[in-house]
Each structure stands twice: as C-alpha cells, then as structure tokens.
Amino acid sequence: MLAAFMVLTLALTGGCATSPHPANAEAVAEFNALNDPGEPANRAVFEVNRGLDAAFLKPVALAYRDITPQFFQDRIKAVLDNLRAPVIFFNDMLQGELERAVATVLRFVLNSSLGILGLNDIATDMGIEGHDEDFGQTLAVWGIPEGPYVMLPLFGPSNPRDAIGMVVDFLIDPFNTWAGNTDRDFAVFSRSAARGVDLRATYMETLDDLEKSSLDFYAAIRSLYRQRRVNEINNGDPSAKLPVINIGTVP
C-alpha cells in the first residue's frame, strides 16, 4: 500500500517546468543545477504541506514540547531510535560498513537489555555512538543517481532514489512486519506519528528561523535537504567520494 502511494505521488509531482531557451546558456546551466523540472507542482505540494503543518503538526509538536517533561521526551526519542536499529544494520551491511554494523548491533543489544527496551541510551554512555542509515543512502553508495528533486505530500523533500529507499526501509523493518502479521497496524501509524512530532519539536526553532530569514522558503528547504543528504551519504566526511561500491556503470 505504501509502495503504491509513493509511486502515485511521484507521478503526481512529476509535472515538468518549462525549460529555458537553449541559447540562454546561463539559464540552462542554472535549470540543470537545480534539477527541479517539476518545480511548479513541487511548490504547490510544498504549500499544501505547509498548510497541514501549520494546522496540525506544529501545534501538536509545540504542545508536546511544552507540556512533556524533557526526561520523558528523551525516553521517547531513545525508544524510537532503538526501533530503527534493524534497518540501520541492514543498510550498514549493504554498504560494506562492517564496523558501523557491529556498533549498531551492540547498541541495539545494550539499549534493549540494560537500557530497558530502549528507554535509556546506555550505548552512548559507554562510548558507542549512534548513526543513521537508510536504503536511499545505500543506493547512493552503489552509484545510483538521485534523479530529479520532488516534494512529496506529507513526506516532504525527496527524490526518486530516496523515495524508493523509503519504501524498501518500510518493507524490511521487522517492527512493521510484526505489526502487519499481528493485526496491529495502529502501532505502525502510532510510531510514525510519534516520530514526526518528535522531529518537528526538535527542529522547531531551526525551521522557524529559516522561514523568517529566507527570501524563498521553498528554495531554502530544497538546498538544505540536498546538503543534509550529501552529508548523510558521506557519513559526515566532506572529502568522501561516491560511489564506494559500484554495481554497474551509471550514465
């Protein structure tokens, strides 16, 4: 169901912007650099997302941040992070990151046991730092191009590579498999909602400041998303060169 939704979303947001005249080399270069051929449709979806955020997500995140004691916010975040460990491990292995994969397993075992089902991040206290990986990053490491920029309804900034990665991560997540096989689909939605509220509360000021200081909030979000993804794909190393693993020649 999620896969079908993502495919439909990509089709709906794939409307092409008018390309500049070939004689205008500067405009053509800028158009290609932005890699946003569906910009008019993407901007429309962006405004819908902003409306939904203003009406629902932001007020809920504000209430959550202001009412819930920091101690409980930290526990919720720790549990949510711990539940992602199997997906992170899967992508660590696919990327050939064996040391990071071992660290992910250790973190999951320690936090699930000594940390009482992930409520406490014991692993970080012991010096085993966490990290995040997803299948979109794995595809990038394999040399798969990102494709054009797209703005997905509800999910926000993305591209075809990351959208496919999102679907794969959903399908391989043991938590989702358990919920689907035991008629507990509500658990998947509850987890996703909790994650969304937690992230929105965490980056409340950052997004507000960006919106206030940006002449074009859409363009600022697009740029920030791309910078963040490059940083995540390179594991925070600006000198890293991709692909690390090549499964074929990609034009």
C-alpha positions in Angstrom: 0.0 0.0 0.0 2.8 2.4 0.9 4.7 1.5 -2.3 1.7 2.2 -4.4 1.2 5.5 -2.7 4.8 6.5 -3.3 4.6 5.6 -7.0 1.4 7.6 -7.4 2.9 10.6 -5.5 6.0 10.6 -7.8 3.7 10.6 -10.8 1.6 13.5 -9.5 4.6 15.6 -8.7 6.4 14.9 -12.0 5.0 17.8 -14.0 7.7 19.5 -15.9 8.7 23.1 -15.6 9.3 25.0 -18.9 12.9 24.6 -19.9 14.8 27.8 -20.7 15.7 28.6 -24.3 18.8 26.6 -25.3 20.5 29.8 -26.5 20.5 31.1 -22.9 23.4 29.1 -21.6 23.4 30.7 -18.1 19.7 29.9 -17.6 20.1 26.3 -18.9 23.0 25.8 -16.5 21.0 27.1 -13.6 18.0 24.9 -14.6 20.2 21.8 -14.7 21.9 22.6 -11.4 18.6 23.0 -9.6 17.5 19.6 -11.0 13.9 20.5 -10.2 12.0 20.1 -13.5 8.7 19.7 -11.6 9.1 22.9 -9.6 5.6 24.3 -10.2 4.0 21.1 -9.0 6.5 20.8 -6.2 5.8 24.3 -5.0 2.1 23.5 -4.9 2.7 20.4 -2.8 5.0 22.4 -0.6 2.3 24.9 0.2 -0.1 22.1 1.0 2.4 20.6 3.3 3.0 24.0 5.0 -0.8 24.3 5.5 -1.0 20.9 7.1 2.0 21.6 9.3 0.5 24.9 10.5 -2.9 23.4 11.1 -1.9 20.1 12.8 1.8 19.1 13.2 3.3 22.3 14.5 0.6 22.9 17.2 0.9 19.2 18.4 4.7 19.4 18.4 4.5 22.7 20.4 2.2 21.2 22.9 4.3 18.0 23.2 7.5 20.1 23.7 6.0 22.5 26.2 3.9 20.0 28.2 6.0 16.8 28.2 9.0 16.9 30.7 12.3 16.7 29.0 13.0 13.4 30.8 10.1 11.7 29.0 10.9 13.3 25.7 14.4 11.8 26.0 12.9 8.4 26.7 10.5 8.5 23.8 13.3 9.6 21.4 15.6 6.8 22.7 12.9 4.2 22.1 12.2 5.5 18.6 15.9 5.5 17.7 16.3 2.0 19.1 13.5 0.6 16.9 15.3 1.8 13.8 18.4 -0.3 14.6 17.5 -3.3 12.4 17.0 -1.1 9.4 20.3 0.7 10.1 22.1 -2.6 10.4 20.7 -3.9 7.2 21.9 -0.8 5.3 25.3 -0.8 7.1 25.8 -4.3 5.7 24.7 -3.5 2.2 27.2 -0.6 2.2 30.0 -2.7 3.4 30.3 -0.7 6.6 31.2 -3.7 8.9 32.5 -1.7 11.8 29.4 0.5 11.8 27.2 -2.6 11.5 28.8 -4.1 14.6 28.3 -0.9 16.5 24.6 -0.9 15.5 24.2 -4.4 16.8 26.0 -3.6 20.1 23.8 -0.5 20.6 20.6 -2.4 20.0 21.6 -5.3 22.3 22.7 -2.9 25.1 19.9 -0.5 24.8 17.2 -3.2 24.5 18.5 -5.1 27.6 20.4 -2.8 30.0 18.6 0.2 28.6 15.2 -1.4 29.4 13.7 -1.9 25.9 15.5 1.2 24.5 14.2 3.6 27.1 17.8 4.5 28.0 20.7 5.1 25.6 23.2 3.1 27.6 25.4 2.5 24.5 26.1 6.2 24.0 27.0 6.5 27.7 29.5 3.7 27.1 31.1 5.5 24.1 29.3 3.6 21.3 27.9 6.5 19.3 24.8 6.0 17.1 24.3 6.8 13.5 21.5 6.6 10.9 21.4 4.8 7.6 18.6 4.2 5.0 18.2 2.5 1.7 18.3 5.8 -0.1 21.9 6.3 1.2 22.7 2.7 0.2 21.5 3.3 -3.4 23.7 6.4 -3.5 26.7 4.4 -2.3 26.0 1.9 -5.0 26.2 4.7 -7.6 22.5 5.1 -8.4 21.7 8.7 -9.4 19.3 10.6 -7.3 17.0 11.8 -10.1 15.0 15.0 -10.1 14.0 16.8 -6.9 10.4 16.1 -5.8 8.3 17.4 -3.0 6.1 14.6 -1.6 2.8 15.1 0.1 3.2 14.7 3.9 6.7 13.2 3.5 8.3 16.4 2.2 11.6 16.9 0.2 12.8 13.8 -1.7 13.9 12.4 -5.0 13.1 9.1 -6.8 16.1 7.4 -5.2 15.2 8.4 -1.7 11.5 7.6 -2.3 12.4 4.1 -3.3 14.6 3.8 -0.3 11.8 4.9 2.0 9.6 2.1 0.6 12.3 -0.5 1.0 13.1 0.6 4.5 9.4 0.3 5.4 9.2 -3.2 3.9 12.3 -4.6 5.7 11.6 -3.1 9.1 10.8 -6.0 11.5 8.6 -3.8 13.6 6.3 -3.2 10.6 6.3 -6.9 9.7 5.4 -7.8 13.3 2.6 -5.2 13.3 1.2 -6.3 10.0 1.2 -10.0 10.9 -0.5 -9.5 14.3 -3.2 -7.1 13.2 -1.5 -4.2 15.0 -1.3 -1.7 12.1 -2.2 1.0 14.6 1.3 0.5 16.0 2.9 1.5 12.7 0.9 4.7 12.5 1.5 5.5 16.1 5.2 5.1 15.8 5.3 7.2 12.6 3.2 9.9 14.3 5.4 9.9 17.3 8.5 10.2 15.2 7.0 13.1 13.2 6.0 15.0 16.3 9.4 14.4 18.0 11.3 15.6 14.9 9.1 18.6 14.5 9.6 19.6 18.1 13.3 19.1 17.9 13.7 21.4 14.9 11.1 23.9 15.8 13.3 27.0 16.1 15.6 25.9 13.2 12.7 25.8 10.8 11.1 29.0 12.1 14.4 30.9 11.8 14.9 29.5 8.3 11.4 30.6 7.2 11.9 34.1 8.6 15.3 34.6 7.1 14.6 33.1 3.7 13.5 35.2 0.7 12.3 31.9 -0.9 11.5 29.3 1.8 10.9 26.6 -0.8 14.3 27.1 -2.4 15.9 27.2 1.1 14.3 23.8 2.1 15.4 22.3 -1.2 19.0 23.4 -0.7 19.1 22.3 3.0 17.7 18.9 2.1 20.3 18.3 -0.6 23.1 19.4 1.7 21.9 17.2 4.5 21.6 14.1 2.2 25.1 14.6 0.9 26.4 14.8 4.4 24.5 11.7 5.4 25.6 9.7 2.4 29.2 10.7 3.1 28.8 9.8 6.8 29.8 13.4 7.6 33.0 13.3 5.7 33.1 16.2 3.2 36.1 14.6 1.4 34.4 11.3 0.7 33.9 10.3 -2.9 31.0 8.3 -4.1 30.2 5.7 -5.1 32.1 3.5 -2.7 30.5 0.3 -4.2 29.6 0.3 -7.8 27.1 -2.2 -9.1 27.2 -1.0 -12.7 28.0 1.9 -14.9 25.5 4.7 -14.4 25.4 7.4 -17.1 
